[in-house]
Amino acid sequence: MSGVGDDRFLLLNDLPVEDEDSDLLGTSQVATDLADLIHGSRGNTPFVLAVDGRWGAGKSTLMRRLSGLLRDRENVEIVWFNAWTASGVSALTGMLERVLEKLDPSLVRRSFRRLNGGGLLGNALRVGVTMLAGVFRVDRAIDQLWERMSIDAKAREQARQLLQTALTSWVEQSVGSQRRTIVVFVDDLDRCGDTTAIEICEAIKLYLDLPGMVFVLGCDLGILSRIAVPGAQEPTHVRHYLEKIIQVSYRIPIPTAGALQKMIEGYATRSGTGDLLTDAMKALIAQQSAGNPRKIKRLLNSFVAEYQLDAEWREFGADGLMKAVVLQHYYPDFYQGILDSGIDHVGGLLDYQRARDWLLRARPPEEDQGEILDHHGVPIPRDSDADSLDQYRSSLAQLDQRVPPAWRSVVESAEFLALLREFGDRNERERLQQRLRRRPLSTTPTTLAPEGSRPGWTACGCCGSTTARRATKA
């Protein structure tokens, strides 16, 4: 077995794309339309737009494309804030600081001095401003203000007044109808803990609900609606709470069949696996991924990692490995059945499907088609029998009960049966199955959080990585 690597296949990253040429999700037109909408509505700020979608649906890519388009517009400043990396009060102070950073520093200092001179700031901060010299004195006093916000309600009110004064002055510097606008992108809001999510909502509604402010939130609203809002007795109360924050939402649609086909082929080309995916495999991936690009990349990355980790596949053949990886990802129970049995597990299910077909049609078996019935002790119906239709039905019911349960759950799936037929004739099937039993796949599908559950407390299901465990050769 050669230890030399093979650089034909490449891992795919899970980063959002910002340029149109790299966008396989087809978000460019949507991003353009949203940019026009936000820019045209800046006279009616503040408002909040939610980009709604499941994990891996392409929210971050759309938001990156949108921010790039808005960044090129006149009088628009962009702020990026990742909610997932923030926690507790740092989410609140972090967002407020990021917004202030976009303003003219001299304007912030003037606003601070105006409030300080009017006696609106606390004594500790006024002393700090008096004792310190130069520009640093104001910057340090603002830092003290952030530090005190976690324990001091008065400091939080002072921060709100500072932001209101500074932002109002900044917006009023607009020329004509071109109102100056800050667009704050908050990504991964549904992945952070309840406390952080509520802190960010507080920042939006209590501190930054001001003319010139636009927020674009990336989240799964179905998950976000389950946060533990203080005082909320039921989900309806949480939804009402979010309605006060969010004025409009855009739901990421499931890609059309054509767009999904293009996406699969595009990712396969980038990973170098394009020649290994048959039409049957593409159809199955399209069905099982439900239009989620992250699931497609996870599958292809598993193949690439397995091929690189186990050099024996380079001798066996990459096409056989691709079939095995697709089977493992989408039909893990059947894949495990291959490992646990010493028979032609694939051929057995295909025989079972053919036997069911002629039993359902009440046709006599063709040559050797009755073998699976004999194997499971099921009587073979004869047309000469009285009540032959009942005999076919009885034999079908017995056959269904005697095959492995994993077979019954997939025998009517045309896509699954098409994949099994890709395993080839009996010799080819048995060669691949024996290879898997001797040395099972060492990369495993990443465990995902259950649909609709709160994220953040399960094994990582948010990226395209795979979990690798070295298999010991028998």
C-alpha atoms as one frame of an Amber mdcrd trajectory, in Angstrom:
protein
   0.000   0.000   0.000   1.452   3.333  -1.002   1.760   6.104   1.574   1.898
   8.826  -1.055  -1.053  11.235  -0.982  -3.358  12.026  -3.852  -4.017  15.702
  -4.538  -6.867  15.213  -7.015  -9.481  15.782  -4.328  -9.799  18.858  -2.111
 -11.730  19.706   1.037 -14.368  22.421   0.822 -14.543  25.205   3.390 -17.726
  26.487   4.990 -17.020  30.190   4.669 -19.663  32.484   3.184 -18.729  33.843
  -0.243 -18.778  37.528  -1.047 -18.229  37.625  -4.818 -20.743  36.738  -7.483
 -18.471  34.306  -9.346 -18.118  32.089  -6.263 -21.796  32.186  -5.336 -23.351
  28.796  -6.107 -26.451  29.623  -4.074 -27.741  32.162  -6.580 -28.112  34.933
  -3.984 -26.748  37.767  -6.113 -30.113  39.049  -7.368 -31.741  38.775  -3.951
 -28.816  40.640  -2.388 -29.100  43.382  -5.002 -32.834  43.757  -4.428 -32.402
  43.895  -0.652 -29.611  46.447  -0.972 -31.882  48.659  -3.092 -34.699  48.247
  -0.570 -32.554  49.112   2.449 -30.850  52.043   0.765 -34.122  53.417  -0.566
 -35.779  53.115   2.861 -33.042  54.847   4.863 -35.319  57.865   5.349 -37.575
  55.622   7.447 -34.931  54.245   9.779 -34.645  52.679  12.270 -35.802  49.210
  11.212 -34.720  45.578  11.513 -34.623  42.984   8.713 -34.267  39.298   9.608
 -32.668  36.886   7.130 -34.426  33.694   8.182 -33.289  30.172   7.377 -32.066
  26.870   8.782 -28.440  26.160   9.575 -26.402  25.902   6.403 -29.104  27.397
   4.189 -26.862  30.249   3.019 -27.808  33.106   5.364 -24.211  34.217   5.898
 -23.470  34.174   2.173 -26.503  36.342   1.440 -25.573  38.741   4.233 -21.973
  39.015   3.015 -23.150  39.732  -0.510 -25.613  42.303   0.848 -23.007  44.042
   3.006 -20.616  44.240   0.068 -23.252  45.930  -2.080 -24.243  48.381   0.664
 -20.633  49.213   1.445 -20.369  50.742  -2.025 -23.403  52.992  -1.469 -22.951
  56.616  -0.518 -23.372  57.600   3.159 -23.588  53.974   4.365 -21.355  52.487
   7.075 -21.231  48.727   7.731 -20.797  47.010  11.093 -20.386  43.227  11.445
 -21.176  41.619  14.782 -21.113  37.857  15.313 -23.488  37.019  18.129 -22.023
  33.535  18.535 -18.673  34.903  19.711 -20.242  37.210  22.301 -21.577  36.313
  25.719 -23.435  38.059  28.511 -23.103  41.809  28.853 -20.133  41.768  26.451
 -22.680  41.270  23.665 -24.399  44.506  24.629 -21.287  46.612  25.204 -19.509
  45.017  22.245 -22.239  46.039  19.820 -22.469  49.577  21.207 -18.716  50.038
  20.943 -18.675  48.752  17.362 -21.322  51.302  16.386 -19.487  54.184  18.057
 -16.301  53.172  16.221 -18.035  54.037  12.938 -18.645  57.612  14.016 -16.216
  60.507  13.801 -14.139  60.278  17.042 -14.266  64.031  17.492 -18.063  63.919
  17.299 -18.192  61.261  20.028 -15.896  63.340  22.228 -18.049  66.441  21.737
 -21.173  64.460  22.622 -19.463  63.094  25.710 -18.303  66.528  26.854 -21.775
  67.989  26.235 -23.375  65.385  28.474 -20.613  65.701  31.047 -20.867  69.467
  31.131 -24.617  69.266  31.604 -24.217  67.055  34.633 -25.767  64.024  32.976
 -22.803  61.740  33.614 -21.869  60.163  36.911 -19.413  61.756  39.357 -16.773
  59.085  38.822 -16.709  59.769  35.096 -16.657  63.556  35.553 -13.665  63.223
  37.868 -11.933  60.992  35.335 -12.460  63.548  32.597 -11.195  66.389  34.788
  -8.052  64.633  36.005  -6.888  63.071  32.731  -5.380  65.123  29.970  -5.586
  64.936  26.180  -7.760  62.784  23.956  -7.137  59.726  26.124  -9.130  61.174
  28.982 -12.422  60.903  27.107 -11.647  57.474  25.678 -10.796  56.134  29.121
 -13.943  57.627  30.611 -16.057  55.892  27.950 -14.274  52.618  28.788 -15.254
  53.140  32.427 -18.825  53.679  31.305 -18.887  50.285  29.546 -17.350  48.597
  32.566 -19.988  50.014  34.881 -22.926  49.043  32.655 -22.907  45.462  33.942
 -23.722  46.519  37.514 -25.029  50.065  37.330 -28.450  50.937  35.886 -27.482
  54.627  35.907 -24.450  53.865  33.730 -26.696  52.096  31.224 -28.893  55.195
  30.991 -25.791  57.349  30.530 -24.630  55.091  27.709 -28.035  55.350  26.050
 -27.882  59.151  26.183 -24.345  59.182  24.807 -25.333  56.995  21.853 -28.462
  58.994  21.160 -26.568  62.288  21.187 -23.654  61.051  19.087 -25.770  59.201
  16.507 -28.243  62.040  16.131 -25.399  64.465  15.485 -23.826  62.069  12.992
 -27.076  61.584  11.044 -27.797  65.313  11.004 -24.557  65.865   9.106 -26.239
  64.243   6.080 -26.520  66.344   2.945 -29.967  66.711   1.363 -32.008  63.525
   1.191 -28.935  61.294   1.502 -29.422  60.360   5.153 -26.315  58.806   6.660
 -26.954  55.230   7.707 -25.211  52.560   9.741 -26.202  48.999   8.792 -25.368
  46.498  11.542 -25.180  42.856  10.456 -25.714  40.418  13.334 -24.991  36.851
  12.252 -25.653  33.554  14.067 -28.126  35.067  16.516 -29.903  31.717  16.880
 -26.692  29.915  17.866 -25.896  31.904  20.989 -27.359  31.395  24.453 -30.578
  32.977  25.632 -28.839  35.666  27.700 -26.723  36.814  24.777 -29.687  36.844
  22.380 -31.701  38.967  24.791 -28.736  41.333  25.346 -28.495  41.900  21.598
 -32.233  42.518  21.316 -31.885  44.988  24.187 -29.068  46.791  22.376 -31.214
  47.072  19.263 -34.419  48.198  20.933 -33.269  50.216  23.949 -29.972  51.762
  22.858 -29.838  51.871  19.061 -33.479  52.368  18.080 -32.517  55.653  16.456
 -32.766  57.341  13.033 -29.955  56.208  10.762 -29.782  52.671  12.192 -30.584
  49.504  10.226 -30.087  45.971  11.541 -29.852  42.790   9.465 -30.184  39.698
  11.645 -29.144  36.252  10.424 -31.062  33.553  12.291 -33.566  30.725  12.233
 -36.650  32.465  13.605 -38.180  29.104  14.500 -35.283  28.472  16.880 -34.969
  32.059  18.066 -38.650  32.067  19.081 -37.763  29.553  21.798 -35.429  31.819
  23.781 -36.243  32.269  27.445 -37.537  35.849  27.451 -38.104  37.095  31.021
 -41.805  37.154  31.796 -42.795  35.132  28.712 -45.167  32.370  29.740 -45.552
  30.648  26.356 -44.123  30.703  22.791 -46.734  33.241  21.698 -45.280  35.778
  24.142 -41.793  35.217  22.725 -43.075  35.768  19.189 -44.738  39.006  20.281
 -41.443  40.070  21.850 -39.572  39.412  18.577 -42.234  41.260  16.584 -41.344
  44.379  18.548 -37.724  43.954  17.452 -38.075  42.776  13.831 -40.100  44.730
  11.279 -39.629  42.459   8.244 -38.108  39.057   7.505 -36.841  37.342   4.373
 -36.966  33.542   4.384 -34.178  31.780   2.456 -36.091  29.642  -0.082 -35.316
  26.027  -0.896 -33.362  26.018  -4.196 -35.191  24.985  -7.330 -34.310  21.624
  -8.846 -32.148  23.318 -11.460 -30.345  25.502  -8.931 -29.753  22.527  -6.653
 -28.307  20.497  -9.522 -25.980  23.376 -10.357 -24.949  23.658  -6.707 -24.108
  19.954  -6.402 -22.122  19.970  -9.630 -20.331  23.179  -8.620 -19.216  21.829
  -5.244 -18.224  18.526  -6.834 -16.096  20.352  -9.403 -14.369  22.415  -6.707
 -13.594  19.307  -4.667 -12.409  17.352  -7.722 -15.135  14.712  -7.337 -17.269
  15.699 -10.321 -16.452  12.588 -12.357 -17.459  10.274  -9.500 -21.040  11.454
  -9.078 -23.461   9.607 -11.338 -26.891  10.981 -12.198 -28.424   8.603  -9.654
 -26.103   9.896  -6.927 -26.838  13.519  -7.778 -30.570  12.856  -7.582 -30.144
  11.180  -4.206 -27.944  13.992  -2.844 -30.481  16.550  -4.025 -33.273  14.702
  -2.246 -31.428  14.035   0.997 -29.750  17.445   1.354 -33.097  19.281   1.119
 -31.279  22.131  -0.623 -28.862  22.683   2.278 -25.388  23.448   0.861 -23.667
  22.544   4.121 -24.969  18.982   3.918 -23.646  18.651   0.362 -20.203  19.896
   1.351 -20.127  17.618   4.399 -20.712  14.570   2.199 -17.996  15.528  -0.291
 -15.560  16.389   2.501 -16.118  12.958   4.058 -15.166  11.317   0.779 -12.041
  13.481   0.371 -10.896  12.868   3.953 -11.490   9.102   3.712  -9.644   8.843
   0.419  -6.659  10.695   1.861  -6.636   8.898   5.244  -6.900   5.379   3.824
  -4.501   4.857   0.931  -6.033   1.453   0.218  -8.964   3.201  -1.470  -6.562
   4.505  -4.100  -5.917   0.911  -5.082  -9.538  -0.192  -4.742 -11.019   2.736
  -6.686 -12.436   6.134  -5.803 -15.807   5.353  -7.420 -16.427   2.515  -4.971
 -15.586   4.770  -2.039 -18.010   7.440  -3.232 -20.846   4.892  -3.322 -19.969
   3.764   0.204 -19.831   7.322   1.577 -23.188   8.261   0.039 -24.710   5.100
   1.514 -23.190   5.741   4.952 -24.387   9.355   5.101 -27.948   8.868   3.939
 -28.721   5.264   4.928 -26.593   4.560   8.024 -28.733   1.615   9.180 -28.327
  -0.152   5.858 -24.607   0.665   5.818 -24.286  -0.880   9.286 -26.157  -3.928
   8.011 -23.413  -4.445   5.424 -20.785  -4.387   8.167 -22.714  -6.769  10.426
 -23.704  -9.372   7.829 -21.551 -11.810   5.912 -23.856 -11.999   2.922 -24.522
  -9.911  -0.162 -26.571  -7.358   1.768 -27.035  -5.090  -1.272 -28.061  -7.950
  -3.551 -30.425  -9.269  -0.894 -32.381  -6.026  -0.792 -32.524  -5.797  -4.573
 -33.887  -9.361  -4.665 -36.390  -8.406  -1.980 -37.561  -5.447  -4.065 -38.042
  -7.614  -7.160 -39.930 -10.245  -5.163 -42.223  -7.592  -3.682 -42.856  -6.248
  -7.171 -44.154  -9.518  -8.590 -46.071 -10.363  -5.406 -47.794  -6.974  -5.545
 -48.626  -7.580  -9.199 -49.798 -11.150  -8.432 -47.492 -12.541 -11.078 -45.794
 -15.929 -10.875 -42.053 -15.692 -10.180 -39.640 -15.816 -13.038 -36.638 -18.117
 -13.050 -34.721 -18.011  -9.708 -36.900 -15.172  -8.344 -38.336 -17.434  -5.713
 -34.968 -17.918  -4.007 -35.511 -15.080  -1.562 -38.879 -16.551  -0.565 -37.252
 -19.925   0.016 -34.498 -18.272   2.002 -37.011 -16.649   4.360 -39.366 -19.630
   4.502 -42.169 -17.889   2.611 -44.461 -20.074   0.426 -44.323 -19.386  -3.295
 -47.854 -18.701  -4.650 -49.070 -20.730  -7.621 -51.679 -19.558 -10.099 -53.331
 -22.936  -9.838 -54.002 -22.382  -6.126 -57.507 -21.465  -5.108 -57.798 -17.871
  -4.080 -54.375 -17.177  -5.606 -54.671 -13.413  -5.014 -54.950 -14.025  -1.286
 -51.925 -16.293  -1.496 -49.846 -13.510  -3.058 -50.942 -11.073  -0.369 -50.162
 -13.547   2.385 -46.719 -14.289   1.004 -45.983 -10.563   0.693 -47.002  -9.938
   4.302 -44.791 -12.808   5.498 -41.842 -11.630   3.428 -42.113  -8.074   4.767
 -42.047  -9.390   8.330 -39.008 -11.638   7.836 -36.539  -9.297   6.153 -34.396
  -6.864   8.208 -36.401  -3.806   9.360 -33.932  -1.473   7.621 -34.932  -3.045
   4.305 -38.629  -2.358   4.750 -38.031   1.353   5.362 -36.198   1.928   2.080
 -37.481  -0.686  -0.371 -39.920   1.745  -1.997 -37.355   4.540  -2.457 -36.524
   4.803  -6.149 -33.436   6.938  -5.402 -32.092   4.421  -2.897 -32.636   1.487
  -5.241 -30.884   3.397  -8.023 -27.874   3.880  -5.722 -27.730   0.144  -4.924
 -27.797  -0.705  -8.609 -24.693   1.489  -8.959 -22.867  -1.162  -6.908 -22.681
  -3.286 -10.061 -23.092  -7.025 -10.553 -22.775  -9.629  -7.830 -18.981  -9.831
  -7.996 -18.581  -6.051  -7.871 -21.084  -5.736  -5.023 -19.440  -8.402  -2.909
 -15.958  -6.981  -3.520 -17.026  -3.553  -2.188 -18.977  -4.982   0.753 -16.081
  -7.235   1.785 -13.760  -4.222   1.624 -16.041  -2.286   3.980 -16.336  -5.171
   6.440 -12.569  -5.604   6.554 -11.902  -1.909   7.008 -14.993   0.274   7.664
 -15.063   3.956   6.778 -13.131   5.987   9.355 -14.869   9.298   8.673 -18.354
   9.555  10.099 -21.214  11.931   9.334 -21.220  14.858  11.777 -23.980  14.628
  14.374 -26.606  17.341  13.850 -28.864  18.955  16.414 -32.490  17.793  16.066
 -34.556  20.014  13.785 -36.045  22.889  15.751 -33.924  22.385  18.871 -31.874
  25.104  20.528 -28.300  24.924  19.222 -25.054  25.308  21.081 -25.191  22.318
  23.429 -24.636  19.420  21.023 -21.774  18.025  19.031 -20.787  20.453  16.312
 -23.273  20.300  13.469 -22.756  23.810  12.190 -19.707  23.329   9.983 -18.648
  21.138   7.093 -15.962  19.280   9.024 -15.876  15.522   9.568 -14.938  13.504
  12.634 -12.122  11.116  11.850 -11.231   7.981  13.778  -8.508   5.716  12.513
  -9.697   2.204  11.793  -7.448  -0.696  12.719  -6.777  -2.990   9.835  -7.949
  -6.514  10.523
